[in-house]
Amino acid sequence: MTGSLGCPELCSDQSAQLRDTVLAGTIALDTTLVGFPRLGEPSPLTLVAQGDTADVRIVTRFDSLRTTFRIPAATADSTISRVDSATLILALDSAVRRPAGALTIQAFDVDTTAEDTLTAALLPLFRSDRLLGSRTFNATSGTDTLRIPISNAAVLAKITGGQRLRIGLRLSGGTGPEARRVRILRLPAPFVRFRVSTDTLVAPDTVRLRSRTPANLLSIANGLAAFPLVAGGRFGVPASGIIAVGGLAGARTYMQFAIPAIVLDSVQVIRATLQLTQRPSRAPGAARDSVSLVVNPIIAGPAITDVFTASQFFGSPATFGIDTLRLAPRDSGRREIELVNLVRTWRAFGTTNTTRAILLRVTEEGELPGELDFFSSESPEALRPILRITYVPRRGFGLP
């Protein structure tokens, strides 16, 4: 028996040397897509107030206002003619870090006949004559529920006029520009509660989130019951030579690999490391908080050639043992992501069944203004992303 020590004759030769290579032109495509999560998609609700760097507001819709109420033992419903103690109730997420100092949340009437999913139509409605109420509080006090008194007259006018109640929220105050944000939970709040009768036997009326528009698209309407509104600090697609992930632009990067089939067929891959070169974020004022970079394998087949469509079909990184990196947007340097299990899967399924692509995104998508920027395949050669493969040649099995 020759070759491998302590190995029977039918084992592969374990004396082979590990080899390391960087495949030229491995990154066939890397491009940044922006605008995630899409309007109406489920996502955390986060108020951000960092001046020109980041200004994120929240729009809530309460489109089901009842016009009558029931008095116990009464034979018929009564028409609502008064509103008292109207309150908007928010549930604050206690699991995230909160800013120090006093914060103020203002509530505005943002109902309009214009296209009210457009930023241009909604932003002018955050003005003093539409202010419904406000509340100043200490975010570090441990408060999990925030009650904002709102105008009784305004709520009554919506009810008697058969109108919708749509409330826009804006945050201000706090200490430290990087920390001025509050995350609001979707369940069981926000909701509006008020009394419609002086009779203590009549329970307060509670109005839950509900959007009646678009009327013919229920799934989208449900998503629009509460959604973020980026009022400032939004960036578009990054300049040439840069790929971006996260930030207020809601950036994701789609990256496709061109690995020659003969390479994978003739070697045993031991490691496959994606190396990225990070550069300081293009949004420096929002770059202090670290974010989690995740790599999602694209599971769309090669028949789907549109990048945006293919990017919607992605799997879990945990399935392929891909780690999550915690990075600070203001940092720079070489970053490494191990993809060996994914590369082995690509080899097993072949090029006709796999796209051999990944999607880079952040777990805090839509929550934090911090954006991760990396040099793309259009950058100088020393800064480009590369796939470094460590392998041993296949020696085959059995006796020669």
Residue pairs with C-beta under 8 A, 6 or more apart in sequence:
1 7
1 8
1 9
3 13
3 14
3 15
3 395
4 11
4 12
4 13
4 14
4 15
5 14
5 15
7 14
9 398
9 399
10 397
10 398
10 399
11 397
12 268
12 394
12 395
12 396
12 397
13 395
16 392
16 393
16 395
17 392
18 270
18 390
18 391
18 392
19 267
19 390
19 391
19 392
19 393
20 388
20 389
20 390
21 388
21 389
21 391
22 386
22 387
22 388
22 389
23 259
23 260
23 263
23 387
23 389
25 258
26 257
26 258
26 259
26 386
26 387
27 255
27 256
27 257
27 258
27 377
27 384
27 385
27 386
27 387
28 256
28 257
28 258
29 254
29 255
29 256
29 307
29 357
29 377
30 243
30 253
30 254
30 255
30 256
30 376
30 377
30 385
31 243
31 253
31 254
31 307
32 237
32 238
32 242
32 243
32 244
32 245
32 251
32 252
32 253
32 254
33 251
33 252
33 253
33 254
33 307
33 308
33 311
34 235
34 236
34 237
34 244
34 249
34 250
34 251
34 252
35 249
35 250
36 250
36 251
36 252
36 361
36 365
36 366
37 43
37 250
37 365
37 366
39 117
39 223
39 224
39 227
40 219
40 220
40 222
40 223
40 224
40 227
41 223
42 186
42 223
43 228
43 365
43 366
43 367
44 93
44 183
44 186
44 366
44 367
45 58
45 183
45 184
45 185
45 186
45 226
45 227
45 228
46 56
46 58
46 181
46 182
46 183
46 184
46 228
46 366
46 367
46 368
47 56
47 57
47 58
47 105
47 169
47 170
47 171
47 181
47 182
47 183
47 184
48 54
48 55
48 56
48 171
48 180
48 181
48 369
49 55
49 170
49 171
49 172
49 173
49 174
49 180
49 181
50 177
50 178
50 180
50 181
50 233
50 285
50 286
50 369
51 177
51 232
51 285
52 232
52 233
52 285
53 177
53 232
53 233
53 283
53 285
53 286
53 369
54 232
54 233
54 248
54 283
54 285
54 286
54 369
55 230
55 231
55 232
55 233
56 181
56 228
56 229
56 230
56 231
56 233
56 248
56 369
57 126
57 168
57 169
57 170
57 171
57 228
57 229
57 231
58 168
58 169
58 184
58 226
58 227
58 228
58 229
59 110
59 116
59 122
59 166
59 167
59 168
59 169
59 226
59 227
59 228
59 229
60 166
60 167
60 168
60 169
60 190
60 209
60 225
60 226
61 164
61 165
61 166
61 209
61 210
61 211
61 224
61 225
61 226
62 164
62 165
62 166
62 167
62 191
62 192
62 207
62 208
62 209
62 210
63 164
63 165
63 166
63 210
63 211
63 212
63 213
64 207
64 208
64 210
64 212
65 155
65 158
65 159
65 163
65 164
65 165
65 207
66 80
66 159
66 205
66 207
67 79
67 80
67 159
67 160
67 162
68 77
68 78
68 79
68 80
69 77
69 78
69 80
69 196
69 197
69 202
69 205
70 77
70 78
70 202
71 78
71 197
71 199
71 201
71 202
72 201
72 202
78 197
80 156
80 159
80 160
80 196
80 205
81 156
81 160
82 156
82 196
82 197
83 152
83 153
83 155
83 156
83 159
83 194
83 195
83 196
84 152
84 194
84 195
84 196
84 198
85 149
85 152
85 193
85 194
85 195
85 204
86 149
86 150
86 151
86 152
86 154
86 155
86 192
86 193
86 194
87 147
87 148
87 149
87 150
87 192
87 193
87 194
88 107
88 132
88 133
88 147
88 148
88 150
88 167
88 190
88 191
88 192
89 145
89 146
89 147
89 148
89 189
89 190
89 191
89 192
89 193
90 105
90 145
90 146
90 147
90 148
90 169
90 184
90 189
90 190
91 144
91 145
91 146
91 184
91 185
91 187
91 188
91 189
91 190
92 98
92 139
92 143
92 144
92 145
92 146
92 182
92 183
92 184
92 185
93 183
93 184
93 185
94 142
94 144
96 183
97 179
98 139
98 140
98 179
98 182
99 139
99 140
99 174
99 175
99 176
99 179
99 180
99 181
99 182
100 139
100 140
100 174
100 175
100 176
100 179
101 138
101 139
101 173
101 174
101 175
102 136
102 137
102 138
102 173
102 174
103 136
103 137
103 138
103 139
103 171
103 172
103 173
103 174
103 180
103 182
104 134
104 135
104 136
104 137
104 171
104 172
104 173
105 134
105 135
105 137
105 146
105 148
105 169
105 170
105 171
105 182
106 126
106 131
106 133
106 134
106 169
106 170
106 172
107 131
107 132
107 133
107 134
107 148
107 150
107 167
107 168
107 169
108 125
108 126
108 127
108 130
108 131
108 132
108 167
108 168
108 169
108 170
109 125
109 130
109 132
109 154
109 165
109 166
109 167
109 168
110 116
110 122
110 125
110 126
110 130
110 166
110 167
110 168
111 158
111 163
111 164
111 165
111 166
112 121
112 122
112 125
114 121
115 121
116 122
116 166
117 224
117 227
119 229
119 230
119 231
122 168
122 229
123 229
123 231
125 168
126 168
126 170
126 231
132 150
132 151
132 154
132 167
133 148
133 149
133 150
133 151
134 148
135 146
135 147
135 148
135 149
136 173
137 143
137 146
139 174
139 182
145 189
150 167
150 192
152 194
155 165
155 192
155 194
157 163
158 164
158 165
164 212
165 192
165 207
167 190
167 192
168 229
169 184
171 180
171 181
171 182
173 180
174 180
177 285
178 285
178 286
178 288
178 289
181 368
183 367
184 190
186 209
186 226
190 209
190 226
191 206
191 207
191 208
191 209
192 206
192 207
193 204
193 205
193 206
193 207
194 204
194 205
195 202
195 204
195 205
196 202
196 204
196 205
209 225
209 226
210 225
211 221
211 222
211 224
211 225
212 221
213 221
213 224
214 220
214 221
215 221
228 366
230 248
233 248
233 283
233 286
233 369
234 248
234 249
235 244
235 247
235 248
235 249
235 251
235 282
235 283
235 371
236 249
237 249
238 244
238 251
238 282
238 373
240 376
240 378
241 375
241 376
241 378
241 379
242 279
242 282
242 373
242 374
242 375
242 376
242 379
243 253
243 255
243 360
243 373
243 374
243 375
243 376
243 385
244 251
244 253
244 282
244 371
244 372
244 373
244 374
245 251
245 252
245 253
245 293
245 360
245 361
245 362
245 371
245 372
245 373
245 374
246 291
246 329
246 361
246 362
246 364
246 365
246 368
246 370
246 371
246 372
247 281
247 283
247 286
247 329
247 369
247 370
247 371
247 372
248 283
248 286
248 369
248 371
249 371
250 365
250 366
251 371
252 311
252 359
252 360
252 361
253 359
253 360
253 361
253 374
254 298
254 307
254 310
254 311
254 357
254 358
254 359
254 360
255 357
255 358
255 359
255 360
255 385
256 298
256 355
256 356
256 357
257 356
257 357
257 358
257 387
258 356
259 343
259 346
259 356
259 387
261 350
261 351
263 389
264 343
264 346
264 347
265 347
266 393
266 394
267 389
267 391
267 392
267 393
267 394
268 391
268 392
268 393
268 394
269 340
269 343
269 344
269 347
269 389
269 390
269 391
270 340
270 390
270 391
270 392
271 338
271 340
271 388
271 389
271 390
272 338
272 339
272 340
272 342
272 343
272 387
272 388
272 389
272 390
273 336
273 337
273 338
273 339
273 340
273 387
273 388
273 389
273 390
274 295
274 336
274 337
274 338
274 339
274 358
274 385
274 386
274 387
275 334
275 335
275 336
275 385
275 386
275 387
275 388
276 334
276 335
276 336
276 337
276 374
276 375
276 385
277 332
277 333
277 334
277 335
277 374
277 375
277 379
277 383
277 384
277 385
278 327
278 331
278 332
278 333
278 334
278 335
278 372
278 373
278 374
279 332
279 373
279 374
279 375
280 287
280 329
280 330
280 331
280 332
280 373
281 287
281 329
281 330
281 370
281 371
281 372
281 373
282 371
282 373
283 329
283 369
283 370
283 371
284 330
286 329
286 368
286 369
286 370
286 371
287 328
287 329
287 330
287 370
287 371
288 328
288 329
288 330
288 370
289 328
289 329
289 368
289 369
289 370
290 326
290 327
290 328
290 329
290 370
291 326
291 327
291 329
291 362
291 363
291 364
291 368
291 370
291 372
292 324
292 325
292 326
292 327
292 362
292 363
292 364
293 324
293 325
293 326
293 327
293 335
293 360
293 361
293 362
293 372
294 317
294 322
294 324
294 360
294 361
294 362
294 363
295 317
295 322
295 337
295 339
295 358
295 359
295 360
296 314
296 315
296 316
296 317
296 358
296 359
296 360
296 361
297 314
297 315
297 317
297 319
297 320
297 322
297 342
297 345
297 357
297 358
297 359
298 310
298 311
298 313
298 314
298 315
298 355
298 357
298 358
298 359
299 313
299 314
299 315
300 309
300 310
300 312
300 313
300 355
300 357
301 353
301 354
301 355
302 351
302 352
302 353
302 354
302 355
304 310
304 313
304 355
310 355
310 357
311 359
314 359
317 323
317 324
320 339
320 341
320 342
320 345
321 338
321 341
322 337
322 338
322 339
322 341
322 342
323 337
323 338
324 363
325 335
325 337
327 335
327 372
328 370
329 370
329 371
329 372
329 373
335 374
339 358
339 387
342 358
343 389
345 354
346 354
346 356
362 368
362 372
364 370
374 385
375 383
375 384
375 385
376 384
376 385
377 384
377 385
378 384
